[in-house]
């Protein structure tokens, strides 16, 4: 083909004719595709939603782990602080028995020397328990406190105020800030 013919072909291309019915169907298909795209989330949106869910899950697990570590630390501290509680609770009847044994009157010289030995052992035991944090709960002459005292009897005494402890029937003990055994008391009405 010659150059002039090429120019003619290029300069007079035949325009494509699109029928109006074909144009309408094409735009309907585009609208339908856009509607389906807006109704169905895109792959990017799905991935973003999954990422958000996994991030939230990770943050919750991390918070749970931090709470677990904090609780374990507090439990360890409490265990260290109150490590002697069981031993001291088991020694309370021993202290009671020593006190009862020392209340017995001794008539002979032998029994007095035995009593002296009991007093020495009792004193050493009391000192050792006090070093661990055992404290006697004061009761006689103080106001009744249900957190520290256990009222087993009441009596009317006009010389004292109502609610005052008249007599200590059994010693009570505290270990640090916990009550191991409340004091059994007689309270004024």
JOSUL-V899689 format. One record per run of one state. SS is the DSSP state (2 for helix, 1 for strand, 0 for the rest). FROM is the first residue (numbers start at 1). LEN is the number of residues. If there is no record, write none. Layout:
((SS FROM LEN) (SS FROM LEN))
This chain:
((0 1 2) (2 3 9) (0 12 8) (2 20 20) (0 40 3) (2 43 39) (0 82 3) (2 85 19) (0 104 5) (2 109 24) (0 133 1) (1 134 4) (0 138 5) (1 143 1) (0 144 5) (1 149 7) (0 156 8) (1 164 7) (0 171 1) (1 172 4) (0 176 2) (1 178 4) (0 182 1) (1 183 6) (0 189 1))
